[in-house]
Amino acid sequence: MDHLLVIAALGALILIHELGHFLTAVKLGIPVERFSLGFGPKLIGRRSKGVEYRLSLIPFGGYVLPKVDDLDQFYSIPGRKRILFSLGGPAANFIITYICLLAINIPSYGFRPDMFLVPLFQMVQMTAGVLISLGTLFTNPTAMSGAVGIVSQGGEFVGGSVPRLLYFTAFLSINLGIFNLLPVPALDGGKILFAVLERMSIRTRKLQLPVTIASILFLVVLMGFATVMDIVRIFDFTSISN
């Protein structure tokens, strides 16, 4: 049951992340062609008010696709709007992190003014911890964990406790937000980086598509490696337990 709760939390965070992009696009007047949970072939979907909402085959993430006919039309969207659009998803994750931590702290602090500050300090500590962990991955890549490991470790951590589930959701959410802000072209941070580079030289546009494709392939390999490491760790733990 705890593992199912972690799966549900992970799915909800992906949905919230993409909603952040979608609502930002609507606010900025960027037309949206597609809102997808998952990648690849469509499983189910429907179109409403010009937007196709779909559930896709590969569940590791999602995307919001602006309604453009070609790259020239995409680049006609002002760089400032594209940056804000990219920031919308991570911002939604940081907001959810704050809400989860606030819900955990209410029983301890009550409705006092400083109660609203405590989650902010906790978020700073979490962010520092995530950044340190990202640094250690370069020296110890075998410590990397993917969706399988998140569900496995998360189920054990939650242990039927609502506060622990909220804390783990907050931890997952801030990880998702920070990860997407990394300057990797396929991620939100990479899109922001290219929008900034455009202001320095418009020639950088020619690099964005090939570099993005290469980074997508890199992320696919990385996710595959992390999943293999998760399975190895689970089977090693099982064999030791037996």
C-alpha positions as a Markdown table, in Angstrom:
| # | Residue | x | y | z |
|---|---|---|---|---|
| 1 | Met | 0.0 | 0.0 | 0.0 |
| 2 | Asp | 2.8 | 2.4 | 0.9 |
| 3 | His | 4.5 | 1.8 | -2.5 |
| 4 | Leu | 1.2 | 2.6 | -4.3 |
| 5 | Leu | 1.0 | 5.9 | -2.3 |
| 6 | Val | 4.5 | 6.8 | -3.4 |
| 7 | Ile | 3.6 | 6.0 | -7.0 |
| 8 | Ala | 0.5 | 8.1 | -6.7 |
| 9 | Ala | 2.6 | 11.0 | -5.2 |
| 10 | Leu | 5.1 | 10.8 | -8.0 |
| 11 | Gly | 2.4 | 10.8 | -10.6 |
| 12 | Ala | 0.7 | 13.8 | -8.9 |
| 13 | Leu | 4.0 | 15.7 | -8.9 |
| 14 | Ile | 4.5 | 15.1 | -12.6 |
| 15 | Leu | 1.0 | 16.3 | -13.2 |
| 16 | Ile | 1.5 | 19.4 | -11.1 |
| 17 | His | 4.8 | 20.2 | -12.8 |
| 18 | Glu | 3.2 | 20.1 | -16.2 |
| 19 | Leu | 0.2 | 22.1 | -14.9 |
| 20 | Gly | 2.7 | 24.8 | -13.9 |
| 21 | His | 3.9 | 25.0 | -17.5 |
| 22 | Phe | 0.4 | 24.9 | -18.9 |
| 23 | Leu | -1.1 | 27.6 | -16.6 |
| 24 | Thr | 2.0 | 29.8 | -17.2 |
| 25 | Ala | 1.5 | 29.4 | -21.0 |
| 26 | Val | -2.2 | 30.4 | -20.6 |
| 27 | Lys | -1.3 | 33.4 | -18.5 |
| 28 | Leu | 1.3 | 34.6 | -21.0 |
| 29 | Gly | -0.9 | 34.0 | -24.0 |
| 30 | Ile | 1.2 | 31.2 | -25.4 |
| 31 | Pro | -1.1 | 28.9 | -27.4 |
| 32 | Val | -0.9 | 25.2 | -26.4 |
| 33 | Glu | -1.2 | 22.3 | -28.8 |
| 34 | Arg | -0.8 | 19.4 | -26.4 |
| 35 | Phe | -0.7 | 18.5 | -22.7 |
| 36 | Ser | 0.7 | 15.1 | -22.2 |
| 37 | Leu | 1.4 | 12.9 | -19.1 |
| 38 | Gly | 4.1 | 10.5 | -20.3 |
| 39 | Phe | 6.0 | 10.4 | -23.6 |
| 40 | Gly | 5.7 | 8.4 | -26.8 |
| 41 | Pro | 2.6 | 6.9 | -28.3 |
| 42 | Lys | -0.8 | 8.1 | -27.1 |
| 43 | Leu | -2.8 | 5.6 | -24.9 |
| 44 | Ile | -5.9 | 7.8 | -24.4 |
| 45 | Gly | -6.7 | 11.4 | -25.0 |
| 46 | Arg | -9.3 | 14.0 | -25.9 |
| 47 | Arg | -9.3 | 17.5 | -27.4 |
| 48 | Ser | -10.9 | 20.4 | -25.6 |
| 49 | Lys | -10.8 | 24.1 | -26.6 |
| 50 | Gly | -8.1 | 23.4 | -29.1 |
| 51 | Val | -5.8 | 21.6 | -26.7 |
| 52 | Glu | -5.1 | 17.8 | -26.9 |
| 53 | Tyr | -4.9 | 16.2 | -23.4 |
| 54 | Arg | -3.4 | 12.8 | -23.5 |
| 55 | Leu | -1.9 | 10.0 | -21.4 |
| 56 | Ser | 1.1 | 8.5 | -23.2 |
| 57 | Leu | 2.9 | 5.2 | -23.1 |
| 58 | Ile | 6.2 | 6.0 | -21.3 |
| 59 | Pro | 5.3 | 7.2 | -17.8 |
| 60 | Phe | 8.6 | 8.9 | -16.9 |
| 61 | Gly | 7.6 | 12.6 | -17.1 |
| 62 | Gly | 5.4 | 14.6 | -19.4 |
| 63 | Tyr | 5.3 | 17.8 | -21.5 |
| 64 | Val | 3.3 | 20.8 | -22.6 |
| 65 | Leu | 3.7 | 21.5 | -26.4 |
| 66 | Pro | 3.2 | 25.1 | -27.6 |
| 67 | Lys | 1.1 | 25.4 | -30.7 |
| 68 | Val | 3.6 | 26.3 | -33.4 |
| 69 | Asp | 4.0 | 25.2 | -37.0 |
| 70 | Asp | 7.8 | 25.3 | -37.1 |
| 71 | Leu | 10.9 | 26.5 | -35.2 |
| 72 | Asp | 10.6 | 30.0 | -36.7 |
| 73 | Gln | 7.2 | 30.4 | -35.2 |
| 74 | Phe | 8.5 | 29.0 | -31.8 |
| 75 | Tyr | 11.3 | 31.6 | -31.8 |
| 76 | Ser | 8.8 | 34.3 | -32.6 |
| 77 | Ile | 7.6 | 33.9 | -29.0 |
| 78 | Pro | 9.5 | 36.5 | -27.0 |
| 79 | Gly | 12.5 | 35.1 | -25.1 |
| 80 | Arg | 11.1 | 36.5 | -21.8 |
| 81 | Lys | 7.9 | 34.5 | -22.2 |
| 82 | Arg | 9.8 | 31.3 | -23.1 |
| 83 | Ile | 11.9 | 31.7 | -20.0 |
| 84 | Leu | 8.8 | 32.2 | -17.8 |
| 85 | Phe | 7.1 | 29.2 | -19.5 |
| 86 | Ser | 10.1 | 27.0 | -18.7 |
| 87 | Leu | 10.1 | 28.3 | -15.1 |
| 88 | Gly | 6.4 | 27.4 | -14.6 |
| 89 | Gly | 6.9 | 23.7 | -13.9 |
| 90 | Pro | 9.8 | 24.0 | -11.4 |
| 91 | Ala | 8.0 | 26.8 | -9.6 |
| 92 | Ala | 4.9 | 24.6 | -9.2 |
| 93 | Asn | 7.1 | 21.9 | -7.6 |
| 94 | Phe | 8.6 | 24.4 | -5.1 |
| 95 | Ile | 5.1 | 25.6 | -4.2 |
| 96 | Ile | 4.0 | 22.0 | -3.5 |
| 97 | Thr | 7.1 | 21.4 | -1.4 |
| 98 | Tyr | 6.3 | 24.5 | 0.7 |
| 99 | Ile | 2.6 | 23.3 | 1.1 |
| 100 | Cys | 3.6 | 19.8 | 2.2 |
| 101 | Leu | 6.2 | 21.1 | 4.7 |
| 102 | Leu | 3.6 | 23.7 | 6.0 |
| 103 | Ala | 1.1 | 20.9 | 6.5 |
| 104 | Ile | 3.7 | 18.9 | 8.5 |
| 105 | Asn | 4.6 | 21.8 | 10.7 |
| 106 | Ile | 1.1 | 23.0 | 11.6 |
| 107 | Pro | 0.5 | 20.5 | 14.4 |
| 108 | Ser | 3.8 | 21.5 | 16.0 |
| 109 | Tyr | 3.7 | 25.3 | 15.6 |
| 110 | Gly | 0.0 | 26.0 | 15.4 |
| 111 | Phe | -1.2 | 29.0 | 13.5 |
| 112 | Arg | 1.6 | 31.4 | 14.5 |
| 113 | Pro | 3.2 | 33.9 | 12.1 |
| 114 | Asp | 6.6 | 32.1 | 12.3 |
| 115 | Met | 4.9 | 28.9 | 11.2 |
| 116 | Phe | 5.0 | 30.2 | 7.6 |
| 117 | Leu | 8.8 | 30.8 | 7.8 |
| 118 | Val | 9.8 | 27.4 | 9.0 |
| 119 | Pro | 9.0 | 25.6 | 5.7 |
| 120 | Leu | 11.2 | 28.2 | 3.9 |
| 121 | Phe | 14.2 | 27.4 | 6.1 |
| 122 | Gln | 13.5 | 23.7 | 5.5 |
| 123 | Met | 13.4 | 24.2 | 1.8 |
| 124 | Val | 16.8 | 25.9 | 1.9 |
| 125 | Gln | 18.2 | 22.9 | 3.8 |
| 126 | Met | 16.6 | 20.5 | 1.3 |
| 127 | Thr | 17.9 | 22.4 | -1.6 |
| 128 | Ala | 21.5 | 22.4 | -0.2 |
| 129 | Gly | 21.2 | 18.6 | 0.4 |
| 130 | Val | 20.0 | 18.0 | -3.2 |
| 131 | Leu | 22.8 | 20.1 | -4.7 |
| 132 | Ile | 25.4 | 18.2 | -2.6 |
| 133 | Ser | 23.8 | 14.9 | -3.7 |
| 134 | Leu | 24.0 | 16.0 | -7.4 |
| 135 | Gly | 27.7 | 16.7 | -6.9 |
| 136 | Thr | 28.4 | 13.3 | -5.5 |
| 137 | Leu | 26.8 | 11.6 | -8.5 |
| 138 | Phe | 29.8 | 12.6 | -10.6 |
| 139 | Thr | 32.2 | 10.8 | -8.2 |
| 140 | Asn | 29.9 | 7.9 | -7.4 |
| 141 | Pro | 27.4 | 7.3 | -10.3 |
| 142 | Thr | 26.3 | 3.9 | -8.9 |
| 143 | Ala | 24.5 | 5.8 | -6.2 |
| 144 | Met | 22.1 | 7.1 | -8.7 |
| 145 | Ser | 18.4 | 6.1 | -8.3 |
| 146 | Gly | 15.5 | 6.1 | -10.8 |
| 147 | Ala | 11.8 | 5.6 | -10.5 |
| 148 | Val | 12.1 | 2.0 | -9.4 |
| 149 | Gly | 14.4 | 3.0 | -6.5 |
| 150 | Ile | 12.2 | 6.0 | -5.6 |
| 151 | Val | 9.2 | 3.8 | -5.2 |
| 152 | Ser | 11.1 | 1.0 | -3.4 |
| 153 | Gln | 12.8 | 3.3 | -0.9 |
| 154 | Gly | 9.9 | 5.7 | -0.6 |
| 155 | Gly | 7.5 | 2.8 | 0.4 |
| 156 | Glu | 9.9 | 1.7 | 3.1 |
| 157 | Phe | 10.3 | 5.3 | 4.4 |
| 158 | Val | 6.6 | 6.2 | 4.5 |
| 159 | Gly | 5.7 | 3.2 | 6.6 |
| 160 | Gly | 2.0 | 4.1 | 6.8 |
| 161 | Ser | 2.7 | 7.5 | 8.3 |
| 162 | Val | 0.9 | 10.6 | 6.8 |
| 163 | Pro | 3.6 | 13.1 | 7.9 |
| 164 | Arg | 6.3 | 10.8 | 6.4 |
| 165 | Leu | 4.3 | 10.7 | 3.2 |
| 166 | Leu | 4.1 | 14.4 | 3.1 |
| 167 | Tyr | 7.8 | 14.8 | 3.8 |
| 168 | Phe | 8.7 | 12.3 | 1.1 |
| 169 | Thr | 6.4 | 14.1 | -1.3 |
| 170 | Ala | 8.1 | 17.4 | -0.4 |
| 171 | Phe | 11.5 | 15.9 | -0.9 |
| 172 | Leu | 10.5 | 14.4 | -4.3 |
| 173 | Ser | 8.9 | 17.7 | -5.4 |
| 174 | Ile | 12.0 | 19.8 | -4.7 |
| 175 | Asn | 14.2 | 17.2 | -6.3 |
| 176 | Leu | 12.0 | 17.3 | -9.5 |
| 177 | Gly | 12.1 | 21.1 | -9.5 |
| 178 | Ile | 15.9 | 21.3 | -9.1 |
| 179 | Phe | 16.6 | 18.5 | -11.6 |
| 180 | Asn | 14.5 | 20.3 | -14.2 |
| 181 | Leu | 16.5 | 23.5 | -13.7 |
| 182 | Leu | 19.8 | 21.8 | -14.6 |
| 183 | Pro | 21.3 | 23.5 | -17.7 |
| 184 | Val | 20.6 | 20.4 | -19.9 |
| 185 | Pro | 19.0 | 21.3 | -23.2 |
| 186 | Ala | 16.2 | 18.8 | -22.9 |
| 187 | Leu | 15.2 | 20.1 | -19.5 |
| 188 | Asp | 13.7 | 23.4 | -18.4 |
| 189 | Gly | 17.0 | 24.8 | -17.3 |
| 190 | Gly | 18.5 | 24.1 | -20.7 |
| 191 | Lys | 15.7 | 25.9 | -22.5 |
| 192 | Ile | 16.2 | 28.9 | -20.2 |
| 193 | Leu | 19.9 | 28.8 | -21.0 |
| 194 | Phe | 19.4 | 28.8 | -24.7 |
| 195 | Ala | 16.8 | 31.7 | -24.4 |
| 196 | Val | 19.5 | 33.7 | -22.6 |
| 197 | Leu | 22.2 | 32.7 | -25.1 |
| 198 | Glu | 19.9 | 33.9 | -27.9 |
| 199 | Arg | 20.1 | 37.4 | -26.6 |
| 200 | Met | 23.9 | 37.3 | -26.9 |
| 201 | Ser | 23.9 | 35.7 | -30.4 |
| 202 | Ile | 21.0 | 34.6 | -32.5 |
| 203 | Arg | 23.3 | 32.0 | -34.1 |
| 204 | Thr | 22.9 | 29.8 | -31.0 |
| 205 | Arg | 19.4 | 28.8 | -32.3 |
| 206 | Lys | 21.1 | 26.5 | -34.9 |
| 207 | Leu | 22.6 | 24.5 | -32.0 |
| 208 | Gln | 19.5 | 24.1 | -29.9 |
| 209 | Leu | 17.8 | 21.3 | -31.9 |
| 210 | Pro | 20.8 | 18.9 | -32.4 |
| 211 | Val | 22.1 | 19.6 | -28.8 |
| 212 | Thr | 18.6 | 18.9 | -27.4 |
| 213 | Ile | 18.3 | 15.6 | -29.3 |
| 214 | Ala | 21.7 | 14.5 | -28.0 |
| 215 | Ser | 20.7 | 15.4 | -24.5 |
| 216 | Ile | 17.5 | 13.5 | -24.7 |
| 217 | Leu | 19.5 | 10.4 | -25.8 |
| 218 | Phe | 21.8 | 11.0 | -22.8 |
| 219 | Leu | 18.9 | 11.3 | -20.4 |
| 220 | Val | 17.4 | 8.1 | -21.8 |
| 221 | Val | 20.7 | 6.2 | -21.2 |
| 222 | Leu | 21.0 | 7.8 | -17.8 |
| 223 | Met | 17.5 | 6.7 | -16.8 |
| 224 | Gly | 18.2 | 3.2 | -18.1 |
| 225 | Phe | 21.4 | 3.0 | -16.0 |
| 226 | Ala | 19.6 | 4.3 | -12.9 |
| 227 | Thr | 16.8 | 1.7 | -13.4 |
| 228 | Val | 19.4 | -1.1 | -13.7 |
| 229 | Met | 21.2 | 0.1 | -10.6 |
| 230 | Asp | 17.8 | 0.2 | -8.7 |
| 231 | Ile | 17.0 | -3.4 | -9.7 |
| 232 | Val | 20.5 | -4.6 | -8.8 |
| 233 | Arg | 20.2 | -3.0 | -5.3 |
| 234 | Ile | 16.8 | -4.5 | -4.7 |
| 235 | Phe | 17.9 | -8.0 | -5.7 |
| 236 | Asp | 21.1 | -7.7 | -3.6 |
| 237 | Phe | 19.0 | -6.6 | -0.6 |
| 238 | Thr | 16.6 | -9.5 | -1.2 |
| 239 | Ser | 19.4 | -12.0 | -1.4 |
| 240 | Ile | 21.0 | -10.6 | 1.8 |
| 241 | Ser | 17.6 | -10.8 | 3.6 |
| 242 | Asn | 17.2 | -14.4 | 2.7 |
